[in-house]
Amino acid sequence: MRFIVSIIPTHYSIQPAHLARALEDRGFEAMFVTEHTHIPVCRETPFYLPGELPKDYLHAYDPFVALTLAATATTRLKLGTGVCLVSEHSPITLAKQVASLDFVSGGRFVFGIGAGWNAEEMADHGVAFNDRWAVTRERVLAMRNIWTQDEPEFHGDHVDFGPLWSWPKPVQPGGPKVLLGANSRWTFDRIADYCDGWLAIDASFIPEFITPEQGKELLRESAERADRPFSDFTIAVGAPVPEPARIEQLVRLGVDSIAFVAPSEPADTVMPALDEWARFVEAYP
């Protein structure tokens, strides 16, 4: 079993290099960071989780800057976005950022993606809320072309460019794994179409959320329809409340990794939590 720690890095939280070294020293598999380019002051879209929007969503670092700092401070720790909002990026520029981070880290990047939930945020990037999934799909496919071809091009409804040159290429053949963070009945067909796995949230406190148990079977069915081997897909589950009994259930379910969510707080608050979670790393070698 592999264990991940996810955080929204900010100017007042434990800094990325410090956190990354601490995670690698304790045997964690990866460090994931969250992205929001900004939060519009005039936001009407409701937060997708219960309660008010946490203040750290307003203060998040650029994920690629944070993960580059983490990469320079470590040698084995994997580095992931959880999630990068693809709908808010130029695919040509984002392909370069991903490939560069994968290259300088020696192939340690994991590309967790999402389409976004904040309509006003993506509108500031010129993307209509109803188009977000079609835009995300084409941008991922376009990036895969850039990562794998010497003179890639792409022609779609939302992405269109002629042959171009772009280096470096990612160290990982075909580019890093693309894991989709979403939770709807369409999620699993989308994963089978253009991704390599699912970033799930184990949120039993939200009745309408698809559980990891349900999602695993839905992904199996989608993989079969897409004629892709189910064994090719990765399932990572975020565990907001790391209860030992539930961790054991997820291990038995056969998920590939479990992510704990660190608070956006200074080191003296975060480090004791890491020490507590490291017990799971030791218990499930």
MARTI-465161 format. One line per 10 residues: for each residue y, z, x negated of C-alpha. Coordinates in steps of 0.25 Angstrom, whole numbers, plus 5000, padded with zeros to 4 digits. Last residue first. Layout:
BEGIN
Y,Z,X ~ ...;
***
This chain:
BEGIN
4992,5016,4981 ~ 4994,5022,4995 ~ 4996,5037,4993 ~ 5005,5035,4981 ~ 5014,5025,4988 ~ 5014,5034,5000 ~ 5018,5046,4992 ~ 5030,5037,4986 ~ 5036,5039,5000 ~ 5040,5053,4997;
5045,5050,4983 ~ 5053,5039,4989 ~ 5059,5048,5000 ~ 5063,5058,4989 ~ 5070,5046,4982 ~ 5078,5041,4993 ~ 5087,5053,4996 ~ 5091,5056,4982 ~ 5092,5042,4979 ~ 5104,5039,4989;
5101,5034,5003 ~ 5098,5021,5010 ~ 5086,5027,5016 ~ 5072,5022,5011 ~ 5063,5015,5020 ~ 5048,5015,5017 ~ 5041,5002,5016 ~ 5026,5000,5018 ~ 5018,4989,5011 ~ 5006,4979,5014;
5002,4984,5028 ~ 4988,4987,5029 ~ 4987,4994,5042 ~ 4981,5005,5035 ~ 4993,5007,5026 ~ 5002,5006,5038 ~ 4994,5017,5045 ~ 4995,5026,5032 ~ 5010,5024,5032 ~ 5010,5029,5046;
5003,5041,5043 ~ 5011,5044,5031 ~ 5024,5043,5039 ~ 5035,5034,5031 ~ 5045,5033,5043 ~ 5053,5020,5041 ~ 5040,5013,5037 ~ 5043,4998,5033 ~ 5030,4990,5034 ~ 5027,4979,5024;
5017,4968,5029 ~ 5014,4957,5019 ~ 5008,4943,5024 ~ 4998,4934,5016 ~ 4986,4942,5021 ~ 4989,4936,5035 ~ 4985,4922,5030 ~ 4995,4912,5035 ~ 4991,4902,5046 ~ 5004,4904,5054;
4996,4909,5066 ~ 4988,4918,5058 ~ 5000,4924,5051 ~ 5006,4927,5064 ~ 4994,4934,5069 ~ 4993,4942,5057 ~ 5008,4945,5058 ~ 5006,4950,5072 ~ 4994,4959,5067 ~ 5003,4965,5056;
5014,4967,5066 ~ 5007,4975,5076 ~ 5002,4985,5065 ~ 5016,4985,5058 ~ 5022,4989,5072 ~ 5031,4979,5079 ~ 5044,4986,5083 ~ 5047,4987,5098 ~ 5044,5002,5098 ~ 5054,5006,5087;
5049,5020,5082 ~ 5036,5013,5077 ~ 5045,5006,5066 ~ 5035,5002,5055 ~ 5045,4991,5051 ~ 5038,4978,5046 ~ 5041,4969,5034 ~ 5032,4958,5037 ~ 5025,4947,5028 ~ 5026,4934,5020;
5036,4926,5028 ~ 5039,4912,5034 ~ 5030,4909,5046 ~ 5020,4921,5046 ~ 5032,4931,5045 ~ 5039,4924,5056 ~ 5027,4924,5065 ~ 5026,4939,5062 ~ 5041,4942,5066 ~ 5041,4935,5079;
5036,4947,5087 ~ 5047,4955,5081 ~ 5049,4965,5069 ~ 5055,4959,5057 ~ 5055,4961,5042 ~ 5049,4948,5036 ~ 5043,4948,5022 ~ 5045,4937,5013 ~ 5036,4938,5000 ~ 5044,4933,4988;
5044,4918,4984 ~ 5034,4908,4984 ~ 5028,4913,4971 ~ 5035,4926,4968 ~ 5044,4925,4956 ~ 5055,4919,4965 ~ 5062,4906,4961 ~ 5074,4907,4953 ~ 5080,4897,4956 ~ 5086,4888,4967;
5087,4873,4967 ~ 5090,4866,4980 ~ 5084,4855,4989 ~ 5092,4854,5002 ~ 5096,4866,5011 ~ 5095,4869,5026 ~ 5092,4883,5032 ~ 5095,4886,5047 ~ 5088,4874,5054 ~ 5079,4870,5042;
5079,4862,5029 ~ 5075,4869,5016 ~ 5075,4864,5002 ~ 5069,4869,4989 ~ 5070,4862,4976 ~ 5061,4870,4966 ~ 5053,4876,4978 ~ 5047,4890,4980 ~ 5059,4900,4981 ~ 5068,4890,4988;
5058,4886,4998 ~ 5055,4900,5001 ~ 5069,4902,5003 ~ 5070,4891,5014 ~ 5058,4897,5021 ~ 5065,4911,5022 ~ 5078,4904,5026 ~ 5072,4896,5037 ~ 5065,4909,5043 ~ 5077,4917,5042;
5086,4907,5049 ~ 5076,4906,5060 ~ 5075,4921,5061 ~ 5090,4923,5062 ~ 5093,4912,5071 ~ 5095,4921,5084 ~ 5104,4930,5076 ~ 5114,4919,5071 ~ 5115,4918,5056 ~ 5129,4915,5050;
5128,4927,5040 ~ 5138,4935,5048 ~ 5128,4932,5060 ~ 5117,4939,5052 ~ 5125,4952,5052 ~ 5129,4951,5067 ~ 5115,4948,5072 ~ 5109,4961,5064 ~ 5094,4960,5065 ~ 5090,4952,5052;
5081,4940,5049 ~ 5072,4948,5040 ~ 5067,4947,5026 ~ 5059,4955,5016 ~ 5058,4947,5003 ~ 5049,4954,4993 ~ 5054,4953,4978 ~ 5046,4957,4966 ~ 5044,4944,4959 ~ 5049,4948,4945;
5061,4955,4950 ~ 5071,4944,4944 ~ 5063,4933,4951 ~ 5061,4940,4965 ~ 5076,4944,4965 ~ 5080,4929,4961 ~ 5071,4923,4971 ~ 5076,4932,4983 ~ 5091,4930,4979 ~ 5089,4915,4977;
5082,4913,4991 ~ 5093,4921,4997 ~ 5104,4912,4992 ~ 5096,4899,4997 ~ 5092,4906,5010 ~ 5107,4910,5013 ~ 5106,4924,5018 ~ 5108,4932,5031 ~ 5096,4927,5039 ~ 5087,4932,5027;
5090,4946,5030 ~ 5083,4953,5018 ~ 5074,4964,5023 ~ 5068,4972,5018 ~ 5071,4965,5005 ~ 5061,4968,4994 ~ 5059,4972,4980 ~ 5045,4975,4974 ~ 5045,4986,4963 ~ 5038,4982,4950;
5048,4981,4939 ~ 5060,4990,4944 ~ 5075,4992,4942 ~ 5079,4978,4941 ~ 5072,4974,4954 ~ 5079,4986,4961 ~ 5092,4981,4957 ~ 5088,4967,4962 ~ 5083,4973,4975 ~ 5097,4979,4978;
5104,4966,4974 ~ 5095,4958,4983 ~ 5096,4968,4994 ~ 5111,4967,4995 ~ 5115,4982,4997 ~ 5114,4988,5011 ~ 5127,4995,5016 ~ 5128,4992,5031 ~ 5113,4994,5033 ~ 5114,5007,5026;
5122,5012,5038 ~ 5110,5013,5047 ~ 5111,5004,5060 ~ 5110,5014,5071 ~ 5098,5019,5078 ~ 5084,5012,5081 ~ 5081,4999,5072 ~ 5086,4985,5074 ~ 5101,4989,5074 ~ 5108,4983,5086;
5116,4970,5084 ~ 5130,4972,5088 ~ 5136,4973,5074 ~ 5151,4972,5072 ~ 5152,4979,5059 ~ 5142,4968,5053 ~ 5132,4974,5044 ~ 5131,4968,5030 ~ 5121,4960,5021 ~ 5110,4969,5027;
5097,4970,5018 ~ 5086,4980,5016 ~ 5079,4983,5003 ~ 5065,4984,4999 ~ 5059,4991,4987 ~ 5044,4989,4984 ~ 5030,4994,4980 ~ 5033,5008,4978 ~ 5027,5015,4966 ~ 5036,5027,4964;
5042,5022,4952 ~ 5045,5008,4959 ~ 5052,5015,4970 ~ 5061,5023,4962 ~ 5064,5012,4953 ~ 5068,5004,4966 ~ 5076,5015,4971 ~ 5085,5016,4959 ~ 5087,5001,4958 ~ 5091,5000,4972;
5101,5012,4973 ~ 5098,5024,4981 ~ 5108,5023,4993 ~ 5123,5023,4993 ~ 5126,5009,4989 ~ 5115,5004,4999 ~ 5100,5000,4998 ~ 5094,4998,5011 ~ 5080,5003,5008 ~ 5065,5000,5008;
5054,5007,5000 ~ 5041,5000,4999 ~ 5026,5004,4998 ~ 5014,4996,4995 ~ 5000,5000,5000;
***
